[in-house]
């Protein structure tokens, strides 16, 4: 998980961010009149999985 995106790999997170920023894949938020909130830049280091904690 990173920002508002969930993925199994860093590539999936990167694709989700790209899709969010270009307006692909994610739907419209009804009742919100402002511009979409931009996703922050990805960190310059590989994302680290947190693992499963129970």
C-alpha positions in Angstrom: 0.0 0.0 0.0 1.3 3.4 -0.9 -0.8 6.6 -0.6 -4.3 5.5 -1.8 -3.0 2.6 -3.9 -2.7 -1.1 -3.1 -0.6 -3.4 -5.2 1.4 -6.6 -5.0 4.5 -5.2 -6.7 6.1 -1.8 -7.1 5.2 -2.0 -10.8 1.5 -2.2 -9.9 1.8 0.8 -7.6 3.6 2.8 -10.3 0.9 1.9 -12.8 -1.9 2.8 -10.4 -0.2 6.2 -9.9 0.1 6.8 -13.6 -3.5 5.8 -14.2 -4.6 8.2 -11.4 -2.6 11.1 -12.8 -3.9 10.5 -16.4 -7.5 10.0 -15.4 -7.6 6.4 -16.6 -9.0 3.4 -14.7 -10.4 5.3 -11.7 -13.9 6.7 -11.7 -15.3 10.2 -10.9 -16.1 11.2 -7.4 -19.7 12.5 -7.5 -20.4 15.7 -5.6 -16.8 16.9 -5.6 -16.4 20.0 -7.7 -12.6 20.5 -7.4 -9.8 19.1 -9.5 -8.5 15.6 -8.8 -5.9 15.6 -6.0 -2.5 14.8 -7.5 -0.7 11.8 -6.2 2.6 12.6 -4.6 5.8 11.5 -6.3 7.0 8.0 -5.6 10.0 7.8 -3.3 13.4 7.5 -5.0 14.0 4.2 -3.4 12.2 0.8 -3.9 9.0 0.4 -1.9 9.4 -2.2 0.8 6.6 -4.7 1.5 5.3 -4.5 5.0 4.5 -8.2 5.1 1.5 -9.8 6.8 1.0 -9.1 10.5 -1.7 -10.8 12.5 
